[in-house]
Amino acid sequence: MVWNLLANSWYSVLINGQASGFFHSTRGFKQGDPLSPALFILSAEVLSRSLNKLFEDKRFKGFGMPKWTDPFNHLAYVDGTIIFAYADSYSLEKIIEVPSKFFWSNKEEGKSRHWTKWQNLCLHKEEEGVGFRSLIVVSKALFDMLWLNLRTSKSLWSKFMWHKYCKKEMPTIVQFRKGSHVWRIMLEAREEVEHEILWEMNRRETNVWHQNWTGLGALYHVVPLDFPINEELQKVVDLRDDDGWNEQLLEQSFPRDIADHIRLDATPVVITWEIWKRRKSMKYGGSVSCNRVIHEMNKTLQYLARVRVTWQLPYEGWFKCNTDGASRGNLGTSSYGFCMRDCAGNVVYAKAEVIGETTNIVAEAEAILEWLVYCVERWLHPLIMETDSMVMRKIIDGE
């Protein structure tokens, strides 16, 4: 019956006001056809019953409700469907199977033709997708946001989670994994989110060891295992004195490479902190001189001018490459570059390219990868690589 309604239409095109013959309709409906909403209801009912059928699987966990109520895992509206499920991998995969079969299959069992990949359906419409949201990606993003809120928010929820699971430990080192399902997944998110949080020294509370204020990550995990950690040093502000960095304390508290990185790369943060400090002083009745702020910045710049970083030639017959990557906003517009020289210091090849929106770590990795591809294709070896990314060095070293 449905096919007869679809195929029982003939059309004609008017050319200069005259019908040019008729052709047969093979698919689709005419505008305002009353059968269209009926077919939509039939299709939506198939999807709804398929989702309800998931409860026959004992391993599937739906939305948490009292035991005496009817189970449900979705709500259907005119222009959308909200699906509920427990955030474990098995339940999410079972839910993804339902729309996959709904769009790809016209029979209960056996093979069916897949017109496109599920990943393509999850693309935006501008990218020729349908605009579905991947449940696994959404679930991961939500737990990433929970960890970010725990670390940066002073809400009642974050205080409760902190006191229940962290107690007197910092969240970056707590190992308690026997809590709720939400807490266990948050700990998994910690490994990806924590090093992406860059803390600013604007409240005099930034922790030296457990907050990423240098761009290297939490220094508690960056310093070598055999390096003694000064537990009495807790606040970054304690590393500063009236003339800038406390050089003696820097040398005593960190390995040489990290101390040099703090002097060089943390300077913009320190300048921001100096401005913030003067702003607070003015807000609470103190006197602030613009010349004083400029003087403090100039002292820092003069100090940096005295720090000499020299580039050394590679060994005879070797090649050396310096790589770098940067991101505006982290996540933001990113680019990478590398420059390779021979043992005489002559430039062999250099390249820089914008790679779109990503993180600075990905940009650093892209620079190293592109350089290695260039060398492998041209059989250039042996090689020395220099990078300013402590994170990439630790990854390469397998730490």
N, C-alpha and C positions, 0 to 999 in steps of 0.2 A: 504494500500500500504506500509506504513511504517513498519507495523508488518510483512508483507510478506518478506520485505527485511531483517528484523532482524532474522526471523526464517527460512530463506531459505539457511542456511549455514550448511555444515557438516564438521567435523574435524576428523582427524585421528592422532594417536600418533605413532611415529616410535620407535620401540624397537629393538635394535641391527640391525638397518637398514631396518627392515621389518615393514610394516603397520599392526597395531594390531586391525583393525576394525574402524568403523566410529561411531561418536556420533553426535547428533543433537544440534545446537546452539539455545539457548533460549533467550539470551540477549546480548547486546553490539555490537560493530562494529569491523570489521577487520581493521588492521592498514592501514591508507591512504584511507579509505572509503570516497568517495565524498559526501555521505549523511550526514556525521557528522557535517560539518560546516553549512549545510542547516538547520538541526534541531536546532543547536545553535542559528541561526538567528531567527527561529520561537519562541524559548523560550525567547530570549532577547526581541523580539517584544511584547510578552505578558507582561513581566515585565515593559517595557517602557510605554505601554498603560495603565497599571494599575496605574502607578505613575502619568501620565497625567490626569487620571480620578479623582484624588484627588481634582482638581480645581472645580469640580461640587459641592463640599461641601463649602458653603460660610464661614464657620468658619476656614477652612484651610488657612494658610498663607504661601505662597511660598517665593521664593527669591525676595527681593525688586527690582523692575524694574519700569521704567516709565509706566504710564497707557496706552500709545498708543502702547506699544510693546507686543508681544505674551508672555504669562506667561510660565515659565519653572521651573522645580524643579529638573532636573537631566541632567547629561551629560554621555553618554555611550561611552566607549572605547573598544578596543579589549580585554584587560585583566582587565577591572574594570569599575565601575560605580560610579560617584560622585553625591550625592544627596544633594540638597539645600532645606532649610526650615527655617522658622522663629523659633527662639529658645523658643517657648512656649510649654507646656506639651501636649496640644491637637494636635498640628501639628506634633510633634515628635511621638506621639502614633499612629496617622493615617498613618504615613510613615512606622512605624514598622509593621503595619497590612499588608501592601502590600507584603513585602518579606515573611512574615509568611504564608499568603495564597498561595503565589507562590511556596513555598517549601512543604506545607502540604496539599493543596487542589487541586482536579482535577475537581471541579464544582463550579459554582457561588454561590449557596446557599445551605443551609443544612449542616449537620455535615460531617466532614471529618476526616480521621485518622491522628493524629499527631505522626509522627515517633520519634520526639525528641523535647525537650523543646527549646525555643528560646535562653534561657541562655546557653544551651549546644552548640548551633550553634555559639555563640559569644566567645567560648573558643578558645585558640590557637590550631593549628593543632597538636602540641606535646601533648596536653591534650585531643585529640580525638574530637576536635571541627572543625568547618569550617574556623574559623578565622575572622568572621564578627565582626565589631566594634559596640558596643551598642551606638546608637545615644544619648540616655539620659546620659550615662556615659561620652561620649565625650564632649557633651555640658556642663555638670557640670565641667569637668576638664578644659575646655577652660575659663570659667568664673572664676574658681579658679586661673588660671594663670593671668587673667586680674587684679584680686585684688592683687596678688603678685607683678605684675609689677607696679601697682599704688603705693604700699608701698615701694618698693625697688629701682625703676628705676627713673632716672632723665630725661627721654625722654620727647620730646615735648608733646606727648599724655598724659603722666602722669601729667605733669604740667597743661595742659588744663583741665583735669578731676578734678584735685585738686582745681583749682581756680574757676571752674564752680559750683561744688557741695559741696565742703568742705569750701571754703573761708578761714576764720580764725580759723575754728574748726579742730581738729584732725580727721582723717578718722575713728578711732576706736569708736568715740562717736557721729559722725554726724548722724542725724535722718531724713534728707531730703529724702523722698521717692517718690517725684512727678516728678522726672526727666525722662530720657529716659528709654526704656525697658532694655537696657544694664546696666545702673546704678542700676536699681532696682534688677536685678539678681545678680549683683556684691555685693550688700548689703547682699543678702542671702548667698553668698559664704563667706562673711566676718566672719560669725559665725563659720565656719569650718576651715578657713585658718589662721586667725589672730593669734590664740594661737599656731600654728605650726611654726610660724616664730620666730627664736631665733636670737636676735640682738647681735652683738659683739661690744665691746667698743673700736673700733679701729680708730674712726674719731672724738672723743670727742663731738659727736652730739647725742648720744643715749639718748632718752627721758626717764625720770624716770617713768612716769605714763602711757604712751601710747605705749610703745614698750616692747615686751617680752624679757627682758635681764636677767631675773632670772630663767626662765623655768616654772614659775607659771602662766604666761599669763600677759596681761597688768595690772599693779598694780592698775590702776584706777578702774577696775572692781573686783579686788581681795580683797582689803581692805574692812572692814565692812562699811555699809552705814552710821553708826553713828560716824565713825572715821573721824576727820577733815583732809582734804588734804591740804598740804602746796603748794599752787599754785605758790609760788615764786621759789620753787625748781623744775627745769625743766631738767637739764642735770645730767647724772649719774656721770660725772667727778666732779661735785660739792660735791658729797658725799665723795670724796677722799681728803686726805691731804698728806703731805710728808711721814707720818708714816703709811699710810694705810687708813682704813676706819675712817671717822669722827664719833666716837662712840656717841657723844652727838647728832649730827644731825640724826644719824640712829634711836636712841631711840625716838627722838621727831617726826620724820616723818613717822614711821611705827609702827604697832602693834608688840608686842614682838616676836610672832612666825615668822613673815615675816622678821624682823630684824635678827633673828637667822639664817634663811634660807639664807639671803644675805651673812652673814659672812661665812657660811659653803659652800654652793653650788655655789656661784658666784666667788669663789676663782680662779678656772681655767681661767675664763674670765678675771679676774683682772691680772693674770700672763701674759696672752696673751697681754693684754693692756700695761703692763709694757715693754714687749719685743718690741711691736710696737712703743712705745714712744721713746725708745732708738734707734730703727732703724731710725725713722724720724729725730732724733737729729743728728745722724751720716750722714744721707743723706744731711742735710742742713748745714753741716760744724761743728757741735758740736762734743765734745769728748764723747766717750762711752767706759765705762770700763766693761768688762765681770764680774769682781768681784762685781761691783756695782749692776748689774742685779741679780746676785746670792744672794747678800746681801738683796735686796728688797724681793726676793722670800722667803728667810729664815725667814725674819721678819714676813711674812704672816703665814708661817708654825708654827713658834713659838707662834704666837697669837692663831692659831687654837688648838695648844697643851694645851693652858690654858683654852679653852672652854670645860667644862665638861658636857657631855650628859649622864644622868643616866637612866637605865631601872628599872622600878618599878614593883614589884610583883603584880599580879592580886588579887582581893578580894578572901576571903576564899570560896572554891567551884567553883570558876570561872576559865575560860581558857583565855589566852591572846595569840594573834597571831600577829606577825610582818610580813608585806608583802612588796614586792618591785618588780619593773619591770624596765627593761632598754632596750634601743634600740641604736644600733651602727649606728648613722647617722640620725635617726628619719625622714624619713623612712629608716629602715635598719634591719639587723639581730637582733632579739630581744629574750629576755628570761625573765623568772619570777622566783620568789622563795618565800617561806613563811616558817615560823618556829613557831610552837605552843607549849606553855608551860603551865603547871598547876600552881596552886596557890603556890607551893613550888619552882617554877622556873625550874622544871625538863622538859626536852624536851619530848613532847608527840609524835610529828610527824613533819618532815621537808621534803620539796620537792623543787627541782629546775629543770627547763626544758626549752629547747630552742624551740621557737614556730614559727620560720621562720621570714619572712620579714614583719614588721608592725611598728607602732609608739610606743613611750614610754607610752602614755596614754592607749593604748590597752593592752600593757604588764602589766601595773599596774592593770587594770581592770581584766585581766586574772588571776593574782595572787590572787585577792580577791575572784573571782568566784570559783577557784579551792579549795581554803581553805573552803569556805562555803559549797561546795558540799561534801567535806570530813567530815565536822562536821555534816551535815544533815544526811548523810548515817550512821553515828555512834552515832547519838543522843547525841552529845557533846554540852552542854550548861550549864549555860549562858556564853556568849562570849564577849570578848573585842578585838577590832582590832586597831592596830596602823599602819599607813602608812605615808610615807614622801611625798605623792602626795597631794598638796593643791587642785589640780583640782578634784581628785577623792573624796576628803572630801566634796567639795562644791556640787558635783553631788549627793552624798549620802545624804547630808543635804537638798537637794532640792533647793539650792540657784541658 
